[in-house]
Amino acid sequence: MALLVKKDNRSLKGRIQLPPSKSESARLLIIDAILGTEDLAIENLSDSTDSTTLKSSLESLLRLKGTNISLNLDIHDSGTAMRFITAYAAGINVKTFITGTGRMKQRPLGILVDKLKELGSSITYIEDEGYPPIRIEGKRLKGGEIEIDATVSSQFISALLLVAPKMLHGLKIKLLGEVISAPYIDMTLKVMREFGIEIERKENIISIRKQRYQNKKVYRIESDWSAASYWYQMAAFADEVDLTLLGLKQKSTQGDSIIAEWASEFGVQTSFTEEGVHLTKVKCETTSIKKDFHNNPDLAQTLITTTAGLQMRGDFTGLKTLRLKETDRVSALVNELGALNVNISVDNNKMKLLPAKLVVKDKVKVYADHRMAMSFAPLSIILGQLVIDSPSVVAKSYPNFWGDLKSVGFELTEV
């Protein structure tokens, strides 16, 4: 099934209740599982498929904790669940087999598994070395000192940090290389501190002694800034904007909140209110965009398609991890923007766009990637209409994305 997305004007007005942050939700779910019977009072937990997959997997593990009974888990296409569950399951007395989709079996896991083995875990690869599926014979992790390649995925590091307080000797971890997606590690540490964990950090060395998470009465999860980026993109394409995005904070734990600053280059102005943010539009004077996505890879598709839609020159770097996501996002962007007549080229991890008028030739393929669907749909404001293949993929992070588009005047038709 595909979806015809139409917008017959360039006005963007309304109030949008954004989905909760799935990154923040994931960290809360792991802490909740570690606390066990002391359930957290979590408000605004994400209902994305990533979050529900992680939640149901943790619930299955908790039911069998201490029984030494074998459990089979299919985490489908959730990279977050694969990494966080691997670290959590390694430290509890359950035998766990973890698998996922065909694409998940192509996404590297070796760096995390190697470090867990150093810390005392027993993990076996079932198919290809360094990749899911895996079998874990869970037991108490001894902890200690490790060094880890920090250039591939911040989730490997966050997964280890979250379970570090339970390790017999705690954890001292040295991050090697230029840290990828550093704001996500900062988020992990901030959330852990919210629950009483004492953390010592000196540059690229993080130390966490053995200790207990402390429950707190209520924790409210902020709305998702990555989801907000698509509304900033729509605002960039619109002529008239009066849009409120609910639940966002000016002092956010999410690195993707930088979209408020970046979008100003497209003429989108942000005002913070008690409810969230209010977007308006001024004339865009920018003719070229230059961005490094090293710390914010989830904003890459949004910024690149926005640049293409506005017929600007674009120079983009920090694309390395995009090839390891739900799809090879670099190739997907080249294919689908190229199909819309965009002059796009890639050299290693650098991408260049030259100004070109977009032309609709066929439906947009999304490659089972939620962010492909959501970053291309706003182009219908520029083009008048666009067909998006496999629209249901948005459930991975933003289940009500299409409903929210409809609420501000987009016409949606199944084709």
N, C-alpha and C positions, 0 to 999 in steps of 0.2 A: 504494500500500500504506500502511496505517496500523498503529499499534501500540497495543494495549490494555495500559496500565500499571496494575498493581494492587499494593496494599500492605495486608495484612490486620492489621497491628499498627503501633504507633508506636515500635518498637525499632529502633535503628540501631547495629549493631555490625560491626566488621570492619577490614580493612587494605586500603587502596586505593593502588595504584601509579598516580599521576596521570600524564597525558601530559606530555612536556617542553614548556617554554615555546615557543610558536611565534614570539613576538616576538623572543626572544633567538636562536632558531634562524635567523630571517631575517637578522639582523645578522651572524651568524657565516658564513652562506652567502655574503653579499656580500664579506666580508673574505677568505674562502677563494678566491672567484673572482678578486679583485684580486691575491692572492698567486700565482695561476696554478698552476705546477707544484709549488710548495711547499705541498702539501696540509696542511690543519690536521688534527690528531688531535682530532676532535670526538666527545665521548661524550654519549649521550642526545639525539641529534638528533630533532626532532619528525618523526613520520610522518603528520601531518595532511595533508589534500589541499592546504591553503595552502602548506605547506612543500615537499611533493613537486613541486608546480607550479613554485615558485620554483627549486628545485634542478635540475629537468630543463631549464628555460628557460636557466639559467646554463650548464649543461653544453653545450647547443646553441650558445650564443653563444661559449663558449670554444673549441669545435671549429672555428669559422669565424673566430675572431679574427685580424685581419691579412690576411684573404683578399679583403675587399671583396665577398664573395658575399652575396646577399640571403637573408634568413631570415624565415619567417612564424612568429609565436608566438601561440598562443591561451592566455591566462592564466585563462580561464573566469571564475570569480566572485571571484578573489583580488585584493582591493584592495591588499594589501601587495605582492604580486608586480608588479602594474601600476606602482606608484609606484617601487619599488626597481629593477625592470628598466629602466624608462624612464631613470632617472638613470645606471645602469650602462652601458646600451647606447649612450647619447649620447656616451660617452667612449672607445669602442673602434671600430676600423676594420671595422665590419660594417653592412650595410644591413638594417634590421629593421622589419618590419611587425608591430604589436602590436594584438591585438583581444581581445574577451572576450564575456561573455554580454550579453543585452539589458539587464539591470540594470547591468552594468559600463559600458555605453555611456551610462548616465544619471548616472554618478558623476563629479564634476568633476576635471579634471586640469590645467586651464589655468594655475593659479598655479605649479605645478612646471614646466610646459613653458615658460612665459614666462621664468622664472629661468634655466633651462638655455640658452635662446636668448641671454640676456644674457651668459652665460658662454662662448658660442662654439659651441653646438650647432646642428644643422640638423634641425628637426622640423616635420612637416606633418600637419595634421588631414585625415582621409579623409572624414569625414561632418560632424558638427556641431562648430563652433568651440568649443574648450575641453574637448572630451570625446573618449574613445577611439572608434574606433581611430585610431592614429597611424602615421606612417612616419618612421623615424629614419635619417639618414645619419651614422653615428658617426664621430667624429674626436676628437683630443686636445682637451680643454677647456682654455681659457686661464685660467679662474678670474678672481679679482678680488674686488671689493666689491659686494655686493647688499643690498637690503632686501626682506623678504618678509612678506606678511600671515600672521601666525601664529595666526589665529583660526579657520581652517577645518580643517586636518589637520596633526598633528605629523609624519605620515609624509612629507609634502613636505620638511620640514626634515631629518628623519633620512636620507632618500634623498640629499640634497645633501651632508650632513656625511660620510656613509660614503665617498663618492667624492672628497671634497675633497683628501685627501693626494696624489692623482694629478694634480690640476690644475696647469698650468704655473706659475701664480702663487699657488697655494693659494687659500683662500677666507676672506673676512671677511663674515659674514652678520649683519645686524641684524634682530631679530624685532620686528615691528610689532603693536601691539594686545595684548590679553590672550591669552597663549599657551594654546592648547587642548592637553589631554593632555600637560602638561609632563613628567610622570614618564617618558614614552616617549623624550623627547629626552635626559633624564638617563641613561636606560639606554643609548642609543646612544653617548653620550660616554664612559660608564664602560667599555663593551665596547671601544671604540676605544683607550682608554688601556691596557687589558689587553694590547693588541698593539703597544704602544710609541709610539702617536701622542701628540705633545705638543699640548695644546689650551689656548688662553687664553680665559677667559670673564670678561667684565665685565658683569654684569647681563644685558641683552638683546642683547649683542654677543658673537659667538663667532668666534674667529680660529684658523685651522689653516693652517700653512705647508706647502709642498710637502715631502713626506717619504715614507718607506717604512714599510708595516706590517712589524712584526717577528714572525716565527712563534714560537709557544711549543709545548712538547711536547704538552700535553694541556689541553683546555678542556672541562669538564663542564657541561652546560646544566641549570639548575634546573627542577624541575617547575613546571607552569603554575598561577599563583595565580588566574587567571580561571576555569580549570576547577575549582579548589578551591572557588570561590564557590558552586557548585551543591550541594556537600556541606555547606557551612555552612548553606545554605538548608534542606536535608533535616534537619539537626540542629535548626534552629529549629522545624521542624514536629514533631519527635519528642519523646516523653516521656522516653525512656531512650537515652542516647548513650554509646558507648564506641568511638570511631572514630579510626583512625590514617591520616593522609594522608602518604604517603612522598615524600621528595625536596624538601620545601620548606625554605627558609632564613629565619631570623629577620632577618638583614641581607640583604634581597633587592634585586635591581636592578629588580624589578617593582612598579610603582605600585599594582597591584591587591592587593598584600599587605595593604593597608589593610582588607580584608574581615575580617581577624582582629579588628581594633578595632571595626569597625562591627557585626559579628555579636554582640558582647557585649551590645548593646542588645536582642537577641532571646533572651538567656539562654545563648548559646553561649560556652563558655570554651575558650581555646586555651592549650595547654602545648607549648613547643618542646622537642624531643628531638633526639638525634643522627640519628634516622631521618627526622624531619620535624616534623609537629605531631600532637598528640593532642587530640581534641575531647570535651568532656563538656557536660552540660546542667544549668543551675539554673533555678529558677522565673523566668519573664519578668515583670518589673514594668512594662515599657514599654507605653504606650497610643498613642503617636504617634511617627512617624519623620519627620525632616527632613534631606534630603541634597541636596548639589550635586554633580552628576556631571561637572562641567567637566573635571576631571583624570582621571576614571575612568569613561568612558562605557560600557565593557564590563561594568560592574557594575550598570548601570541596570535591565535587565530582571530580574536576580536580586533586587535589593533591592525593586523595585516589586511583583513577584509575591509575595515573602515578606510584605511589608506587607499585601497584599490577603488572603493566605491566613490570616494571623493576625488579620484583622478589625481592623486598626489604622487610625488616621488617618495619611495620608501627604502631605507637601508636598515636591515635588521640582523642582529647577531644573538648569540646565546640560544641557539636552536638545538643543541646537542640532544637534550633529553626528549624533545618532541618526537624523535624517531622511536622512542621506547614506550609511548603511551598506548591508548586504546587502539590506535593505528599508527602508522608512520605519518605523523601530522605534516611533516614537511612535504612529502610526496603527495599527500592528499590535497594540500593547499595548491601546490603546483598544478596538479591535474584539474581541479575544479575552478580555480581562478583562471587558468589558461583556457578552459572551456568557455569562460565568459569574456574572452578577448583581452585579458589582463596580460601585460608584458612583464613576465616574472621569470627570474633566473636564480639559481642556487649554486653557490660555490662553497663546498665543504659545509660549514655551519653558518654561512652568511647568505642572506636573501636580499635581492634587489627588485624593486618594483619601479617601472617607468609609467608616467601618466598615459592612460588609454581609456577610451570610452567603452563601458561594459555593454556587451551584447548577449542576449539570452539565446542559447542554442539548444539546450536540453535540460532535463532535471538535474539537480545537484545531488551527487552521490555523497553519502555521509560516512561510509566505511565503518559502520557500527560505532561511531564516535559522537557522543552527545554534543561536544563542543563544535564539531563541524556543522551540525544541524542548526545550533543556536547562533553561530557567528555568521552563517550565510542567510538565514531568514530575514534579518533586517535589510538586506540588499533589495528586498521587494519595494522598499520606500523609494529607492533610486530607479528601479527598473519597472515599477508598476505591479509586476507580479513575478513569482518565481516558484518552481516546483521543487519541493524538498523530499527526497527519497527516505523511507524508513523513519518517519517523524517520531515514532515511539521511543527512540533512543534517548530522548531528553529526560526520561524518567530516572536515568542514572544519577542526575544531580538536581534537576529542576522539573518535577513531575507536572506542575501546572503552567509550564511555559506557554503552551499554545492557548490555554484559557486566558492567561494574562494578556497575550497579544490581542485576542478577540475583544477584551474589555476596553481596549484603547482604539478600536476601530479597524483592526485588520480583519479581512474576510478570509476564512479558511474553508477549503472544499477538498474532500477526499477525491483522489483521481486514480 
